[in-house]
Amino acid sequence: MRTFPAKALVRKFEPNTSVMTIAQALDMKRSTVYKWFQNDTMITQWAADRYAIKLGMHPSEVWLDWFALEAV
């Protein structure tokens, strides 16, 4: 299963966007967004897809390597 950096998703918001606003947009807890800001959290391809869609985007607009083939 592929994973993607969560920080790429929060970078889609304006720099001054509050953690609460990001959490509400993604339908998650504030504590999760704080963790994403402070850690190198990776999220599954399924979660990445779901969160990108919540922002009205295709995941490839957030993660440029979305269509890259996995090494076998």
N, C-alpha and C positions, 0 to 999 in steps of 0.2 A: 504494500500500500504506500502510495506517495504522501509526502507531507510538505507543507509550505509554511514559510515564516509568517506568523501572525502580525508582526510589525508592518508588513507591506499593506495590510488591510487598514490599519489605523492611520497610515500615511495618506490614505485617500481622503481624510478629513482635513479641514483647514487647521493650521498649526495651533490656533487658539481655541479649538473646540474642546469643550469640557468633557471629562471622562464620563459624566452622567449622560450627556447627549450621545456620545458614542455608544455607550451601553444600551441606551434606549433604542437607538437606530438598529443595533444588532440583536436586540432582544436577549440581553445577557446581564449578568451582575457586574456592578462597578469593579468589584475585586478582580474579576477576570481581566478586564481592560487594564487595570493597574499592573497586573502580572505581565500582560503583553508588552507594556511600556518598559518594564524593568528587566525582563528576561528575554532570552532567545527562544521563545515558545514556538513550537511547530504545531500546526493543526493538520488534521487528515484532509485528504482531497474532498471528502464528503462534507466536512464542516466548512472548508474553504468555499466550496460551491454554494452552500446554503447561505453563508454570510455575504458573499459577493452578490447573490441574487437579492438579498434584503436591501442592498444599496442600489439596486437597479442596474447592476453590471454583470458582465460575463466574467468568470474567474480569470480568463486570459487578459483582461484589462487591469487586473490587480497583480497577477503573477505572470510575468512575460514568458516564463518557461512552462506554462500550463500544458502546452501540447508537445513538449519535449519527450522523447521516448525514454523509458526507463532502461537502464543497463540491465541486461539479462544475466 
